Amino acid sequence: MGSRHTGSIISFQLESESAAKHAMFTGIIENSGTIESLSIHNDGGRVTIHAPSVAPSLAISNSIAVNGCCLTVVALDKERFSADLSGETVSKTSFGAGSPVLKVGSRVNLEQPLTAGKEFGGHFVLGHVDTVGHVNNLHREGDNWWYGVKVPDEFARYVVPKGSITIDGISLTIARSHDRIVEIAVIPFTYEHTNIRDRKPGDAVNLEGDTLGKYIERHLEARNAAVESQSMLTVARLREEGF
């Protein structure tokens, strides 16, 4: 009896980790929540989010994107859920940013994974945050808002005008960019239904580059490396060939 019980716990842990790694999102935010408690350490932490609009549809071990970061539900009731944060999550996302943008009372964007038959309205989002950027500006222009985020040097290669970018889990279209600042034209609906309206200059935000672009980049790198290795002509190579 005890042996079977232990085995089921191990199975649950493996399935939970696998689910978090293979979930897919679209960046269309349908729910939001509020941080109820947040404990951060150098090697990880835990967050509890008050989210009565989404908690009843969750289950233990489900994946959910919180500000674009794919997390696994480890505790749950009808109004809130908790998720553990790994050391990698803390170091790579706004959960561990120097300035405490995320704290008790902060609003967070929530998205459940894409399921069969669900409309694909944004772009492919994995919930694997690449790095953290910082808000440069947020100002109104007519009915819309201009939202500027400064991205790190290593992320700038994924910035493509009219291409997609995920900021705090939101699928957004890049209108223009300059000096590593990505400019987004935000419509009123997106402004009102996400935490963009809470952002201030200097705030840390989670960034995820377009997944398709990353695969293309990796393919081209591998192909170029193969071509270079085949085309290398050296004195030693000539001698080996009998010249």
FENSULJO-V931534 format. One record per residue. N is the residue number from 1. RES is the residue in one small letter. NEAR is the number of other C-alpha atoms within 8 Angstrom. Layout:
BEGIN
N:RES:NEAR + N:RES:NEAR
END
This chain:
BEGIN
1:m:4 + 2:g:5 + 3:s:6 + 4:r:7 + 5:h:8 + 6:t:8 + 7:g:8 + 8:s:8 + 9:i:8 + 10:i:8 + 11:s:8 + 12:f:9 + 13:q:8 + 14:l:8 + 15:e:9 + 16:s:11 + 17:e:9 + 18:s:8 + 19:a:12 + 20:a:12 + 21:k:6 + 22:h:7 + 23:a:12 + 24:m:10 + 25:f:14 + 26:t:12 + 27:g:15 + 28:i:10 + 29:i:12 + 30:e:7 + 31:n:10 + 32:s:13 + 33:g:12 + 34:t:12 + 35:i:16 + 36:e:10 + 37:s:9 + 38:l:11 + 39:s:7 + 40:i:10 + 41:h:6 + 42:n:6 + 43:d:8 + 44:g:13 + 45:g:13 + 46:r:11 + 47:v:13 + 48:t:12 + 49:i:12 + 50:h:11 + 51:a:12 + 52:p:10 + 53:s:8 + 54:v:9 + 55:a:13 + 56:p:9 + 57:s:5 + 58:l:9 + 59:a:7 + 60:i:9 + 61:s:11 + 62:n:11 + 63:s:13 + 64:i:13 + 65:a:16 + 66:v:13 + 67:n:12 + 68:g:19 + 69:c:15 + 70:c:13 + 71:l:12 + 72:t:15 + 73:v:16 + 74:v:10 + 75:a:8 + 76:l:13 + 77:d:8 + 78:k:7 + 79:e:12 + 80:r:12 + 81:f:14 + 82:s:12 + 83:a:12 + 84:d:12 + 85:l:11 + 86:s:9 + 87:g:10 + 88:e:8 + 89:t:12 + 90:v:17 + 91:s:9 + 92:k:11 + 93:t:15 + 94:s:12 + 95:f:11 + 96:g:11 + 97:a:12 + 98:g:4 + 99:s:6 + 100:p:8 + 101:v:10 + 102:l:8 + 103:k:9 + 104:v:9 + 105:g:7 + 106:s:9 + 107:r:10 + 108:v:12 + 109:n:17 + 110:l:15 + 111:e:14 + 112:q:8 + 113:p:10 + 114:l:10 + 115:t:5 + 116:a:4 + 117:g:4 + 118:k:6 + 119:e:4 + 120:f:7 + 121:g:6 + 122:g:9 + 123:h:11 + 124:f:11 + 125:v:13 + 126:l:10 + 127:g:13 + 128:h:9 + 129:v:12 + 130:d:11 + 131:t:11 + 132:v:15 + 133:g:12 + 134:h:12 + 135:v:16 + 136:n:11 + 137:n:10 + 138:l:12 + 139:h:7 + 140:r:8 + 141:e:7 + 142:g:5 + 143:d:7 + 144:n:10 + 145:w:14 + 146:w:13 + 147:y:13 + 148:g:12 + 149:v:12 + 150:k:11 + 151:v:12 + 152:p:10 + 153:d:7 + 154:e:5 + 155:f:11 + 156:a:9 + 157:r:7 + 158:y:9 + 159:v:12 + 160:v:8 + 161:p:8 + 162:k:8 + 163:g:8 + 164:s:12 + 165:i:13 + 166:t:16 + 167:i:13 + 168:d:12 + 169:g:19 + 170:i:12 + 171:s:13 + 172:l:11 + 173:t:10 + 174:i:16 + 175:a:10 + 176:r:9 + 177:s:11 + 178:h:6 + 179:d:4 + 180:r:10 + 181:i:11 + 182:v:14 + 183:e:12 + 184:i:12 + 185:a:11 + 186:v:10 + 187:i:9 + 188:p:9 + 189:f:6 + 190:t:9 + 191:y:12 + 192:e:9 + 193:h:10 + 194:t:11 + 195:n:11 + 196:i:8 + 197:r:7 + 198:d:6 + 199:r:9 + 200:k:8 + 201:p:9 + 202:g:7 + 203:d:10 + 204:a:12 + 205:v:12 + 206:n:18 + 207:l:15 + 208:e:14 + 209:g:13 + 210:d:13 + 211:t:9 + 212:l:7 + 213:g:9 + 214:k:10 + 215:y:8 + 216:i:8 + 217:e:8 + 218:r:8 + 219:h:8 + 220:l:8 + 221:e:8 + 222:a:8 + 223:r:8 + 224:n:8 + 225:a:8 + 226:a:8 + 227:v:8 + 228:e:8 + 229:s:7 + 230:q:6 + 231:s:6 + 232:m:6 + 233:l:6 + 234:t:6 + 235:v:6 + 236:a:6 + 237:r:8 + 238:l:10 + 239:r:8 + 240:e:7 + 241:e:6 + 242:g:5 + 243:f:5
END
